[in-house]
């Protein structure tokens, strides 16, 4: 007769007693439950990290917008400086007109409201001290009272596995949604950065022109 350890290693055989086979079935069911629960924990960690990345990415986009607003403010100050430089000079001084290749429009908001709503929802849950989502939380069944037959134990473990797999499916679905939202946010930021760079290039071009004008007036 095989002991419990040998039975688990052998996987059971025709010569094993019914009790040994039942013990083996219960052991494998419990082992499977632990494996699924471990997968669920890994998925929960992935979701937590994805949530932090998503919120950080959104903050980055907000920073890009704020910086672009500063560039637009610089445009106003530079325009006043250009006007002043144009009015300076002697009677025979050649009229100076600042060169502009394009208008500074400031930040243009790209993207959809779904991303902003999602981030707002995650921030609100964080402030309230709630988990990042209502779905995907581990649900464990109350163990059956002892004594119980092996079949009931196996069915109990199968129920736990079903719950864990359902949670895992919810978690993976949520991670997938966040991945889609992050892709949209990155695309939005790329467009915003491109527009920002165009404005900065224009400001640099005009600033160089204003500096040349100032140097001529100073006789440099």
C-alpha positions in Angstrom: 0.0 0.0 0.0 1.3 3.4 -0.9 1.7 6.1 1.7 0.3 9.6 1.1 3.5 11.0 -0.3 4.1 8.1 -2.7 0.5 8.3 -3.8 0.8 11.9 -4.7 3.9 11.3 -6.7 2.5 8.2 -8.5 -0.8 9.9 -9.4 -2.8 6.9 -8.2 -3.1 3.4 -9.6 -5.6 0.5 -9.8 -4.0 -1.1 -6.8 -4.6 1.8 -4.5 -7.5 1.7 -2.0 -10.5 3.9 -2.4 -9.4 6.0 0.6 -6.0 6.6 -1.0 -7.6 7.6 -4.3 -10.0 10.0 -2.6 -7.1 11.5 -0.6 -5.2 12.0 -3.9 -8.2 13.6 -5.6 -8.6 16.0 -2.7 -4.9 16.8 -2.7 -4.9 17.6 -6.4 -8.0 19.7 -6.1 -6.4 21.8 -3.2 -3.2 22.0 -5.2 -5.0 23.3 -8.2 -6.9 25.9 -6.1 -3.6 27.2 -4.7 -2.2 27.5 -8.2 -5.2 29.5 -9.4 -5.0 31.7 -6.3 -1.4 32.4 -7.0 -2.3 33.4 -10.6 -4.9 35.7 -9.1 -2.5 37.4 -6.8 -0.1 38.0 -9.7 -2.9 39.5 -11.7 -3.9 41.7 -8.8 -0.3 43.0 -8.6 -0.3 43.6 -12.3 -3.5 45.6 -12.0 -2.1 47.7 -9.1 1.0 48.5 -11.0 -1.0 49.3 -14.2 -3.2 51.6 -12.2 -0.3 53.6 -10.8 1.3 53.8 -14.3 -2.0 54.9 -15.8 -2.4 57.7 -13.2 1.2 58.8 -13.6 0.9 58.9 -17.4 -2.2 61.1 -17.1 -0.3 63.5 -14.7 2.4 63.7 -17.3 -0.1 64.7 -19.9 -1.4 67.4 -17.6 2.1 68.7 -17.1 2.6 69.0 -20.9 -0.6 71.1 -21.1 0.5 73.4 -18.2 4.0 73.8 -19.8 2.3 74.7 -23.2 0.2 77.3 -21.4 3.4 78.9 -20.1 4.8 79.0 -23.7 1.6 80.7 -24.8 2.1 83.3 -22.0 5.7 83.9 -23.2 4.2 84.7 -26.6 2.3 87.6 -25.1 5.3 89.0 -23.4 7.5 88.6 -26.5 4.9 90.4 -28.6 5.0 93.4 -26.3 8.8 93.3 -26.5 8.7 93.2 -30.3 6.4 96.1 -30.3 8.8 98.1 -28.2 11.8 97.2 -30.3 9.9 98.3 -33.4 9.3 101.7 -32.0 13.0 102.3 -31.1 15.6 103.6 -33.4 16.8 106.9 -34.9 15.1 109.1 -37.5 17.0 107.4 -40.3 16.8 103.9 -38.8 15.3 101.3 -41.0 11.8 100.2 -40.0 12.0 96.8 -38.2 9.2 94.4 -38.4 9.3 91.1 -36.4 9.1 88.0 -38.6 6.5 85.5 -37.7 6.0 82.2 -39.5 2.9 81.0 -37.6 0.6 82.0 -34.9 1.1 80.6 -31.3 -2.1 78.9 -30.5 -1.2 77.3 -27.2 -2.3 73.8 -26.1 -4.9 71.9 -28.1 -6.8 69.3 -26.1 -6.7 65.9 -27.8 -8.1 62.6 -26.6 -11.5 61.5 -25.3 -13.4 62.0 -22.0 -13.3 58.2 -21.3 -9.6 58.4 -20.2 -10.2 61.4 -18.0 -13.3 59.8 -16.4 -11.3 56.6 -15.8 -8.4 58.5 -14.1 -10.9 60.6 -12.0 -12.6 57.4 -10.9 -9.3 55.8 -9.9 -8.2 58.9 -8.0 -11.5 59.0 -6.1 -11.3 55.4 -5.0 -7.7 56.1 -3.9 -8.8 59.1 -1.8 -11.5 57.0 -0.1 -9.0 54.2 0.6 -10.8 51.7 -1.6 -9.2 49.1 -3.8 -8.5 50.1 -7.4 -11.6 48.3 -8.6 -14.7 46.5 -7.2 -14.1 43.6 -9.5 -11.4 41.1 -9.2 -11.4 40.9 -5.4 -10.7 37.4 -4.1 -13.8 35.5 -3.0 -13.2 32.4 -0.9 -15.9 30.1 0.1 -16.5 29.1 3.7 -15.0 25.6 4.2 -17.5 22.8 4.8 -17.8 21.6 8.4 -15.9 18.5 9.2 -16.3 15.7 8.9 -17.1 15.6 5.2 -16.6 13.1 2.4 -13.9 13.5 -0.2 -16.4 14.3 -3.0 -17.7 17.3 -1.0 -14.1 18.5 -0.5 -13.3 18.2 -4.2 -16.5 20.0 -5.1 -15.7 22.7 -2.6 -12.3 23.2 -4.2 -13.8 23.3 -7.6 -16.1 26.1 -6.4 -13.1 28.0 -5.1 -11.4 27.5 -8.5 -14.4 28.8 -10.3 -14.5 31.9 -8.1 -10.8 32.6 -8.6 -11.0 32.1 -12.3 -14.0 34.5 -12.5 -12.0 37.0 -10.5 -9.0 36.5 -12.8 -11.1 37.1 -15.9 -12.4 40.3 -14.4 -8.9 41.5 -13.5 -7.5 40.7 -16.9 -10.4 42.5 -18.5 -9.7 45.6 -16.4 -6.0 45.5 -17.2 -6.9 45.2 -20.9 -9.1 48.3 -20.6 -6.3 50.2 -18.9 -3.9 49.2 -21.6 -6.3 50.6 -24.2 -6.7 53.8 -22.3 -2.9 54.1 -21.8 -2.5 53.7 -25.5 -5.0 56.5 -26.2 -3.3 58.7 -23.6 0.2 58.1 -25.2 -1.2 58.9 -28.6 -2.8 62.1 -27.2 0.4 63.2 -25.6 2.4 62.6 -28.8 0.1 64.9 -30.7 0.2 67.5 -27.9 4.0 67.3 -27.8 4.2 67.8 -31.6 2.0 70.9 -31.4 4.0 72.2 -28.4 7.3 71.7 -30.2 6.0 73.7 -33.2 5.1 76.6 -30.9 8.4 76.5 -29.1 10.3 76.5 -32.4 8.3 79.6 -33.5 9.1 81.3 -30.2 12.8 80.6 -30.5 12.8 81.9 -34.1 11.1 85.2 -33.0 13.3 85.5 -29.9 16.5 85.3 -32.1 15.1 88.0 -34.3 14.3 90.2 -31.3 17.8 89.7 -30.0 19.4 90.7 -33.3 17.2 93.9 -33.3 18.3 94.8 -29.8 22.0 94.2 -30.6 21.7 96.6 -33.6 20.1 99.2 -31.5 22.9 98.9 -29.0 25.5 99.1 -31.7 26.8 95.6 -31.1 
